[in-house]
Amino acid sequence: MTHTRHCSFQALRSGLKALRALGINGICVDVYWGIVEGVRPREYDWSSYKQLLALIRDEGFMAQVCLCFHGNDMVPLPSWVAEAGRANPDIYYTDKEGVRCPEFVTLGANEVPVLAGRTPLECYRDLMTSFRREMGPLLGSTILDVLIGLGPDGELKYPAQPLRGKQWTFPGVGEFQCYDKYMLSCLRACAQQVNEPSWGLRGPHDAGSYNVWPHQTGFFHQRGNWNSPYGKFFLQWYGDMLLQHADDVLGIARQVLLTTGPPPPSLPGVALPSLSWWYGTASHAPELTAGYFNTATRDGYLPVMHVLSRNGVSVRLRGGELRSREMHPQACCDPERQLTQQRTVAAALRVSVGLENCWERFDEGALGRLEGVLFETGLVQSLVFNRLCDSMFEPGNWTRFKDFVKRVRSRAETRVGPSLGRCGSSSSSSSGGGGSQAGVYLPATAAAAGSWAVSESTVAGSNGNNGNSNGNGGGAEGGGAGGGGSLSGGAGGSTSGALQLA
């Protein structure tokens, strides 16, 4: 072990001990495809993650694992996937200018053998199968939750607002990502089915570019083409493709993780993005470009929650600390209303909800908002707190965070009784919240994985902050890889042998 890795190991252990003293009892771990199967197809190396999970277990924590099938600047996709991309660039999402996004394989190719003879869906299945086999002894004991990454940043979305190469800046509407040959082929076929072949030639011609505002386009302005017959056809197709992707991958996850014998499985989860800028306009442009056909006149989260409910998975919603009055006033941001919409639909379909903050904020305003949202009426199973970072341990921030945890613990005990503090076996979750596990989590960041647990040949990063937010107050784009910690709780969940927060 090198000196750097030893120091990082000791620093992580020290941080975990401090968090454990607060009553935090869980760590979030992002498991990257580019690390586990990074060198050659079908060759899986779990050794680094086993070391990290052993540390987490030995320090008395539980773990929440996210299977990340995306890449980023610190952890790219596997090298053999990149090689396939050089031979066939259409395996990546593509915008109308032909710029590729190398962070995720296009869902248009899900059933095409474009990755060393396998389809992307087969690759996802094989990695999940390897995870189940290698981590089986930890499932149901150390590993209590598994999130399934469904897109860039681990979220269910198209990469419509990419920060790579500074293509997009807040509060731009983003761009549709449907110009690889596989997506265009499907679009043409669907247009033929409705006897409108001209609709299948490309995406909307008047949707502008990444950084325009809605009123500057013919498609997104208040009376724009988003509400025309063509616009409705395209947006329905674009959103349905994303839903089919979610349904396909979650079906695989259920089959692999939930139906293959002991140990007791956990309820898989899915993260949705926070895209709340321009939410106060008619078209909700950033949601449309990201794949959510959600407008002032149409609930785009209902079909999403239907897919999650049908597959028996939970949902993680981001932006729990955001207040609408603090946002960019000209960008019509309304994160509070967006979160309410998402939670309301989830509750109606009995989808278990977890919350997450987007930004690294330790001020009383953000912590108070987060606490209030956690204990609002409605089913909330967990709160993911971003993130385990150096600034958390600054004296003022640490004091406020300690007080926040104490308040949450106290309110949780008032609701469910003082059955707190034990770590051990936990009941597995079910859609709707009955019997779901709840605990207090903070994450092992990508920095910890990169500088200590991950092999030295990887590029897993050094600062632990590879999730991203727009920085100007609109919805947050990230918090994906590199994660944060989580305070898990909520109304109505139950746990055996784990810290339960309300």
C-alpha positions as CSV (number, residue, x, y, z in Angstrom):
1,M,0.0,0.0,0.0
2,T,1.4,3.4,-1.0
3,H,1.8,6.2,1.5
4,T,-1.0,8.1,-0.3
5,R,-3.4,5.2,-0.1
6,H,-2.5,4.6,3.6
7,C,-3.1,8.3,4.5
8,S,-6.5,8.2,2.6
9,F,-7.4,5.0,4.4
10,Q,-6.7,6.5,7.8
11,A,-8.4,9.8,6.9
12,L,-11.5,7.9,5.8
13,R,-11.5,5.7,8.9
14,S,-11.2,8.8,11.1
15,G,-14.0,10.5,9.3
16,L,-16.2,7.4,9.7
17,K,-15.5,7.3,13.4
18,A,-16.6,10.9,13.8
19,L,-19.8,10.2,11.8
20,R,-20.6,7.1,13.7
21,A,-20.4,9.1,16.9
22,L,-23.2,11.2,15.6
23,G,-25.5,8.2,14.9
24,I,-24.8,8.0,11.2
25,N,-25.1,4.3,10.4
26,G,-24.6,4.0,6.7
27,I,-22.3,4.8,3.8
28,C,-23.2,5.2,0.1
29,V,-20.9,3.6,-2.3
30,D,-20.9,4.2,-6.1
31,V,-19.8,1.1,-8.0
32,Y,-18.5,2.1,-11.4
33,W,-18.7,-0.1,-14.5
34,G,-15.5,1.5,-15.6
35,I,-13.7,0.2,-12.5
36,V,-15.2,-3.3,-12.1
37,E,-15.1,-4.3,-15.8
38,G,-12.7,-1.6,-16.9
39,V,-10.0,-3.5,-18.8
40,R,-11.5,-6.4,-20.7
41,P,-15.1,-7.5,-21.3
42,R,-16.4,-10.2,-18.8
43,E,-13.4,-9.8,-16.5
44,Y,-14.6,-8.3,-13.2
45,D,-12.4,-7.0,-10.4
46,W,-14.3,-6.4,-7.2
47,S,-11.2,-6.3,-4.9
48,S,-11.2,-2.6,-4.4
49,Y,-14.8,-2.4,-3.5
50,K,-14.5,-5.4,-1.2
51,Q,-11.8,-3.6,0.7
52,L,-13.9,-0.5,1.0
53,L,-17.0,-2.4,2.1
54,A,-14.9,-4.3,4.6
55,L,-13.8,-1.0,6.1
56,I,-17.4,0.2,6.2
57,R,-18.6,-3.0,7.9
58,D,-15.7,-3.0,10.4
59,E,-16.5,0.5,11.4
60,G,-20.1,-0.6,12.2
61,F,-21.8,0.9,9.2
62,M,-24.3,-0.4,6.6
63,A,-23.9,0.4,2.9
64,Q,-26.1,1.6,0.1
65,V,-24.6,0.7,-3.2
66,C,-25.3,2.4,-6.6
67,L,-24.4,0.4,-9.7
68,C,-23.2,3.1,-12.0
69,F,-23.3,2.3,-15.7
70,H,-22.2,5.9,-16.6
71,G,-18.8,7.5,-16.9
72,N,-17.5,10.9,-16.1
73,D,-14.2,12.9,-16.1
74,M,-12.8,10.9,-13.1
75,V,-14.1,7.4,-14.0
76,P,-14.8,6.9,-17.7
77,L,-16.6,4.0,-19.2
78,P,-14.6,0.8,-19.6
79,S,-11.7,1.1,-22.0
80,W,-13.1,-1.6,-24.2
81,V,-16.4,0.3,-24.5
82,A,-14.4,3.4,-25.5
83,E,-12.7,1.3,-28.1
84,A,-16.1,0.2,-29.5
85,G,-17.0,3.9,-29.5
86,R,-14.0,4.8,-31.6
87,A,-15.0,2.2,-34.1
88,N,-18.7,3.2,-34.0
89,P,-19.3,6.6,-32.5
90,D,-23.1,6.1,-32.8
91,I,-23.0,4.0,-29.6
92,Y,-23.1,7.3,-27.7
93,Y,-25.9,9.9,-27.3
94,T,-25.5,12.6,-29.9
95,D,-26.9,16.1,-30.2
96,K,-28.0,17.8,-33.4
97,E,-24.5,19.2,-34.1
98,G,-23.1,15.7,-34.0
99,V,-21.3,16.1,-30.7
100,R,-21.2,12.8,-28.8
101,C,-21.6,12.2,-25.1
102,P,-19.1,9.5,-24.0
103,E,-20.6,9.2,-20.6
104,F,-23.3,6.7,-21.4
105,V,-24.2,4.2,-24.1
106,T,-27.3,5.4,-26.1
107,L,-30.4,3.6,-25.1
108,G,-31.2,3.3,-28.8
109,A,-28.6,0.5,-29.1
110,N,-29.8,-1.4,-26.0
111,E,-30.7,-4.5,-28.1
112,V,-27.9,-4.2,-30.6
113,P,-24.6,-6.2,-30.1
114,V,-22.4,-3.1,-30.3
115,L,-20.1,-3.9,-27.3
116,A,-17.7,-6.7,-28.1
117,G,-20.5,-8.9,-29.3
118,R,-22.9,-8.1,-26.5
119,T,-25.8,-5.7,-26.3
120,P,-25.7,-3.0,-23.6
121,L,-28.6,-4.8,-21.8
122,E,-26.5,-8.0,-21.7
123,C,-23.6,-6.1,-20.3
124,Y,-25.7,-4.6,-17.6
125,R,-27.1,-8.0,-16.8
126,D,-23.7,-9.6,-16.7
127,L,-22.3,-7.0,-14.3
128,M,-25.3,-7.3,-12.0
129,T,-24.9,-11.1,-12.0
130,S,-21.3,-10.7,-11.1
131,F,-22.2,-8.2,-8.3
132,R,-24.8,-10.6,-6.9
133,R,-22.3,-13.5,-7.0
134,E,-19.3,-11.6,-5.5
135,M,-21.2,-9.5,-3.0
136,G,-23.8,-12.1,-2.0
137,P,-22.4,-12.6,1.5
138,L,-22.8,-8.9,2.2
139,L,-26.4,-8.5,0.8
140,G,-29.0,-8.1,3.5
141,S,-26.3,-7.5,6.2
142,T,-23.7,-4.9,5.2
143,I,-25.4,-3.9,1.8
144,L,-29.0,-3.0,2.5
145,D,-29.9,-1.0,-0.6
146,V,-28.9,-1.2,-4.2
147,L,-29.6,1.7,-6.6
148,I,-29.6,1.1,-10.3
149,G,-28.0,3.7,-12.5
150,L,-30.1,4.5,-15.6
151,G,-28.3,7.3,-17.2
152,P,-25.7,10.1,-16.9
153,D,-24.9,10.9,-13.3
154,G,-26.7,7.7,-12.3
155,E,-30.0,9.3,-13.0
156,L,-32.9,8.4,-15.3
157,K,-32.4,11.0,-18.0
158,Y,-30.8,11.9,-21.3
159,P,-27.5,14.0,-21.1
160,A,-29.4,17.1,-22.2
161,Q,-27.4,19.6,-20.1
162,P,-23.8,18.3,-20.3
163,L,-21.1,20.2,-18.4
164,R,-18.3,18.4,-20.3
165,G,-16.6,20.8,-22.6
166,K,-18.8,23.7,-21.2
167,Q,-21.4,22.8,-23.8
168,W,-24.2,23.8,-21.4
169,T,-24.5,26.5,-18.8
170,F,-27.4,27.4,-16.5
171,P,-30.1,28.3,-17.2
172,G,-30.0,27.0,-20.8
173,V,-32.8,24.6,-21.9
174,G,-30.3,21.9,-23.1
175,E,-30.6,19.9,-26.3
176,F,-32.4,16.7,-27.4
177,Q,-30.1,13.7,-27.6
178,C,-31.6,11.7,-30.4
179,Y,-29.2,12.0,-33.3
180,D,-27.2,8.7,-33.1
181,K,-28.2,6.4,-35.9
182,Y,-30.1,4.0,-33.6
183,M,-32.3,6.7,-32.1
184,L,-33.0,8.2,-35.5
185,S,-33.9,4.8,-37.0
186,C,-36.4,4.2,-34.2
187,L,-37.8,7.7,-34.7
188,R,-38.3,7.1,-38.4
189,A,-40.1,3.8,-37.8
190,C,-42.5,5.4,-35.3
191,A,-43.2,8.3,-37.6
192,Q,-44.1,5.8,-40.4
193,Q,-46.5,4.1,-38.0
194,V,-48.5,7.3,-37.6
195,N,-48.3,8.1,-41.3
196,E,-46.2,11.2,-40.8
197,P,-42.8,10.2,-42.3
198,S,-41.5,13.8,-42.3
199,W,-41.7,13.7,-38.5
200,G,-39.1,11.0,-38.4
201,L,-36.3,12.8,-40.1
202,R,-34.8,14.6,-37.1
203,G,-35.6,16.2,-33.8
204,P,-37.4,19.6,-33.6
205,H,-35.7,22.1,-35.9
206,D,-36.7,25.1,-33.8
207,A,-35.6,23.9,-30.3
208,G,-32.6,26.2,-30.2
209,S,-29.2,25.2,-28.7
210,Y,-28.0,24.3,-25.2
211,N,-27.9,27.8,-23.7
212,V,-30.9,29.5,-25.1
213,W,-33.9,30.4,-23.0
214,P,-37.4,29.1,-23.8
215,H,-38.8,32.3,-25.2
216,Q,-35.9,32.5,-27.7
217,T,-37.0,29.3,-29.5
218,G,-40.0,28.5,-31.6
219,F,-40.4,25.1,-29.9
220,F,-40.3,26.0,-26.2
221,H,-41.9,29.4,-25.9
222,Q,-45.4,29.6,-24.3
223,R,-47.3,28.9,-27.5
224,G,-44.5,27.0,-29.1
225,N,-44.5,23.8,-31.1
226,W,-44.1,21.6,-28.1
227,N,-47.9,21.8,-27.9
228,S,-48.5,21.1,-31.6
229,P,-49.4,17.6,-33.0
230,Y,-45.8,17.2,-34.1
231,G,-44.4,18.3,-30.8
232,K,-46.6,16.0,-28.8
233,F,-45.6,13.1,-31.1
234,F,-41.9,13.8,-30.7
235,L,-42.0,14.4,-27.0
236,Q,-44.1,11.3,-26.4
237,W,-41.7,9.1,-28.4
238,Y,-38.6,10.7,-26.7
239,G,-40.0,10.1,-23.3
240,D,-41.3,6.6,-24.0
241,M,-37.8,5.6,-25.2
242,L,-36.5,6.6,-21.8
243,L,-39.3,4.8,-20.0
244,Q,-38.7,1.6,-22.0
245,H,-35.0,1.8,-21.1
246,A,-35.9,2.0,-17.4
247,D,-38.3,-0.8,-17.7
248,D,-35.8,-3.1,-19.5
249,V,-32.9,-2.4,-17.0
250,L,-35.1,-2.6,-14.0
251,G,-36.6,-5.9,-15.2
252,I,-33.1,-7.3,-15.4
253,A,-32.3,-5.9,-11.9
254,R,-35.3,-7.6,-10.4
255,Q,-34.5,-10.9,-12.1
256,V,-30.9,-10.9,-11.0
257,L,-31.1,-9.3,-7.5
258,L,-34.5,-10.3,-6.2
259,T,-35.1,-13.8,-7.5
260,T,-31.9,-15.7,-7.0
261,G,-32.1,-17.1,-3.5
262,P,-30.6,-16.0,-0.2
263,P,-29.4,-13.8,1.3
264,P,-32.5,-11.7,1.5
265,P,-32.5,-9.1,-1.3
266,S,-33.1,-5.4,-0.9
267,L,-35.5,-3.2,-2.9
268,P,-33.7,-1.6,-5.9
269,G,-33.9,2.1,-6.2
270,V,-33.7,4.7,-9.0
271,A,-32.5,8.3,-8.9
272,L,-34.4,11.1,-10.8
273,P,-32.8,14.4,-11.6
274,S,-33.8,17.8,-10.3
275,L,-34.6,20.0,-13.3
276,S,-36.5,22.8,-11.8
277,W,-35.4,25.9,-13.8
278,W,-38.0,27.1,-16.2
279,Y,-40.5,25.0,-14.2
280,G,-42.7,28.1,-13.9
281,T,-43.1,28.3,-17.7
282,A,-45.6,26.4,-19.8
283,S,-43.2,24.0,-21.6
284,H,-40.8,23.0,-18.8
285,A,-38.0,22.9,-21.4
286,P,-35.1,21.4,-19.4
287,E,-37.4,18.5,-18.4
288,L,-38.4,18.0,-22.0
289,T,-34.9,17.8,-23.3
290,A,-33.9,15.4,-20.5
291,G,-36.8,13.0,-21.4
292,Y,-39.6,14.0,-19.1
293,F,-42.8,15.0,-21.0
294,N,-43.9,17.2,-18.1
295,T,-45.5,20.5,-18.9
296,A,-48.0,22.9,-17.4
297,T,-50.8,20.8,-18.9
298,R,-49.4,17.3,-18.6
299,D,-48.0,15.3,-15.7
300,G,-44.8,13.7,-17.0
301,Y,-43.9,12.0,-13.7
302,L,-47.0,9.8,-13.7
303,P,-45.7,7.4,-16.4
304,V,-42.3,7.3,-14.8
305,M,-43.7,6.3,-11.4
306,H,-45.9,3.7,-13.1
307,V,-42.8,2.0,-14.4
308,L,-41.1,2.2,-11.0
309,S,-44.2,0.9,-9.3
310,R,-44.6,-2.0,-11.7
311,N,-41.0,-3.0,-11.1
312,G,-41.3,-2.7,-7.4
313,V,-38.5,-0.2,-6.9
314,S,-38.0,3.0,-4.9
315,V,-37.2,6.4,-6.1
316,R,-34.6,9.0,-5.0
317,L,-35.6,12.6,-5.6
318,R,-33.0,15.4,-5.6
319,G,-33.2,19.0,-4.5
320,G,-34.6,18.5,-1.0
321,E,-32.8,21.6,0.4
322,L,-33.7,24.0,-2.4
323,R,-36.1,26.9,-1.7
324,S,-37.8,28.5,-4.7
325,R,-37.3,32.0,-3.3
326,E,-33.5,31.5,-3.3
327,M,-33.4,30.5,-7.0
328,H,-32.5,32.6,-10.1
329,P,-35.6,34.9,-10.4
330,Q,-35.4,35.2,-14.1
331,A,-35.2,31.5,-14.8
332,C,-38.6,30.7,-13.3
333,C,-37.2,28.1,-11.0
334,D,-39.5,26.3,-8.7
335,P,-37.8,23.3,-7.0
336,E,-40.4,23.2,-4.2
337,R,-43.3,22.7,-6.6
338,Q,-41.4,20.2,-8.7
339,L,-40.5,18.1,-5.6
340,T,-44.1,18.3,-4.4
341,Q,-45.3,17.1,-7.8
342,Q,-42.9,14.2,-7.8
343,R,-43.7,13.1,-4.3
344,T,-47.4,13.4,-4.8
345,V,-47.3,11.1,-7.8
346,A,-45.0,8.6,-6.0
347,A,-47.3,8.5,-3.0
348,A,-50.4,7.9,-5.2
349,L,-48.7,4.9,-6.7
350,R,-47.1,3.7,-3.4
351,V,-43.5,4.2,-4.6
352,S,-41.1,4.5,-1.7
353,V,-39.4,7.9,-1.8
354,G,-35.9,8.9,-0.7
355,L,-34.7,12.5,-0.8
356,E,-31.3,14.0,-1.5
357,N,-29.8,17.5,-1.3
358,C,-28.0,18.8,-4.4
359,W,-25.4,21.2,-3.1
360,E,-22.7,21.1,-0.3
361,R,-24.5,23.4,2.0
362,F,-24.3,23.5,5.8
363,D,-26.1,26.7,6.5
364,E,-29.2,26.7,8.7
365,G,-31.5,27.6,5.9
366,A,-30.6,24.6,3.8
367,L,-30.5,22.2,6.7
368,G,-33.8,23.5,8.0
369,R,-35.5,23.1,4.6
370,L,-34.1,19.5,4.4
371,E,-35.4,18.6,7.8
372,G,-38.8,20.1,7.1
373,V,-39.1,18.2,3.8
374,L,-38.1,14.9,5.5
375,F,-40.9,15.2,8.0
376,E,-43.6,16.7,5.8
377,T,-46.8,14.7,5.3
378,G,-46.1,11.9,2.9
379,L,-44.0,8.8,2.6
380,V,-40.3,9.5,2.8
381,Q,-38.0,6.6,3.4
382,S,-34.5,8.2,3.3
383,L,-32.5,11.4,3.1
384,V,-29.2,11.3,1.2
385,F,-27.0,14.0,2.5
386,N,-24.4,15.3,0.1
387,R,-21.6,15.0,1.0
388,L,-18.7,13.6,3.0
389,C,-16.2,16.3,2.2
390,D,-13.5,18.4,3.9
391,S,-15.8,21.4,4.4
392,M,-18.2,19.2,6.5
393,F,-15.5,19.0,9.2
394,E,-14.9,22.8,9.4
395,P,-15.9,23.8,12.9
396,G,-19.0,25.9,12.1
397,N,-20.3,23.4,9.5
398,W,-19.6,20.4,11.8
399,T,-21.5,22.1,14.6
400,R,-24.5,22.8,12.5
401,F,-24.5,19.4,10.9
402,K,-24.3,17.7,14.4
403,D,-27.3,19.8,15.5
404,F,-29.2,18.8,12.4
405,V,-28.6,15.1,13.0
406,K,-29.6,15.4,16.6
407,R,-32.9,17.2,15.7
408,V,-33.7,14.6,13.0
409,R,-33.0,11.7,15.5
410,S,-35.1,13.3,18.1
411,R,-38.1,13.8,15.8
412,A,-37.6,10.3,14.5
413,E,-37.7,8.8,18.0
414,T,-40.9,10.8,18.7
415,R,-42.6,9.3,15.7
416,V,-41.4,5.7,15.9
417,G,-39.9,5.1,19.4
418,P,-36.4,4.8,20.6
419,S,-35.5,1.5,18.8
420,L,-32.3,3.2,17.6
421,G,-28.6,2.7,17.5
422,R,-28.2,-1.0,16.7
423,C,-26.5,-2.1,13.5
424,G,-27.2,-5.6,12.1
425,S,-29.8,-7.3,10.1
426,S,-32.4,-5.3,8.4
427,S,-35.7,-6.2,6.8
428,S,-35.9,-5.8,3.1
429,S,-38.0,-3.1,1.5
430,S,-41.2,-3.3,-0.3
431,S,-42.9,-0.9,-2.7
432,G,-45.1,1.4,-0.6
433,G,-43.0,1.5,2.4
434,G,-44.1,-1.4,4.5
435,G,-41.1,-3.1,6.0
436,S,-38.5,-0.9,4.2
437,Q,-35.2,-0.3,5.8
438,A,-34.3,3.1,7.0
439,G,-31.0,4.3,8.3
440,V,-28.6,7.3,8.5
441,Y,-26.1,7.2,5.7
442,L,-23.1,9.2,4.5
443,P,-21.1,8.1,1.5
444,A,-17.7,6.9,0.6
445,T,-16.9,9.3,-2.1
446,A,-15.2,8.7,-5.4
447,A,-12.2,10.3,-3.8
448,A,-11.9,7.5,-1.2
449,A,-12.3,4.9,-3.9
450,G,-9.8,6.6,-6.2
451,S,-7.1,7.4,-3.8
452,W,-7.4,4.3,-1.5
453,A,-9.6,1.5,-2.5
454,V,-9.4,1.7,-6.3
455,S,-6.4,0.3,-8.1
456,E,-3.8,2.9,-8.9
457,S,-4.4,2.5,-12.7
458,T,-7.9,3.9,-12.4
459,V,-8.8,7.6,-12.6
460,A,-11.4,7.5,-9.8
461,G,-10.5,11.1,-8.8
462,S,-9.2,12.9,-5.9
463,N,-11.7,15.4,-4.6
464,G,-14.9,13.4,-4.2
465,N,-17.1,16.0,-5.9
466,N,-17.8,14.7,-9.3
467,G,-21.5,15.2,-9.0
468,N,-22.4,18.6,-10.2
469,S,-24.9,21.3,-9.7
470,N,-25.6,24.3,-11.9
471,G,-24.2,26.7,-9.4
472,N,-26.7,29.4,-10.3
473,G,-29.7,28.2,-8.4
474,G,-31.8,26.3,-10.8
475,G,-32.3,22.5,-10.6
476,A,-29.2,20.6,-9.9
477,E,-27.7,18.5,-12.6
478,G,-25.9,16.0,-10.5
479,G,-24.9,14.7,-7.2
480,G,-24.4,11.5,-9.2
481,A,-21.2,9.8,-9.0
482,G,-19.2,10.5,-5.9
483,G,-22.3,10.7,-3.9
484,G,-23.0,11.9,-0.6
485,G,-24.2,10.4,2.6
486,S,-27.6,9.7,3.6
487,L,-29.8,10.2,6.5
488,S,-32.4,7.6,6.0
489,G,-35.8,7.9,7.5
490,G,-39.3,8.6,6.6
491,A,-42.8,8.0,7.6
492,G,-44.0,4.5,7.9
493,G,-40.9,2.5,7.2
494,S,-39.7,-0.2,9.7
495,T,-36.3,-1.6,10.4
496,S,-34.9,-4.5,12.4
497,G,-31.5,-3.7,13.8
498,A,-30.8,-0.4,12.1
499,L,-31.2,3.2,12.9
500,Q,-34.6,4.4,11.8
501,L,-35.4,8.0,11.2
502,A,-39.2,8.4,11.3
